[in-house]
Amino acid sequence: MPSAPPPDWIIARRRVVGDRIRAARAAAGLTQEMLAELAGMDRQAINRIEQAHASPLLDNLFRIADALDVPLSDLVQ
């Protein structure tokens, strides 16, 4: 049985996380491809997270924060 789509408030918070990742990536002068390589992920995954089309695993958020050299708390609210 397919799961129900997430409520609007979750989508909104995903957008905030994606926006923060995008801003930190831009501040670091990285492309999505560069960030993906540093984080050990693929570019499409980074894009889906930044666009709020996917809910990132906590492990991937750790990888992204480490690759950006920022505390995880800077990326999530």
Secondary structure, DSSP 8 states (H G I E B T S, - for coil): -------HHHHHHHHHHHHHHHHHHHHTT--HHHHHHHHTS-HHHHHHHHTTSS---HHHHHHHHHHHTS-GGGT--
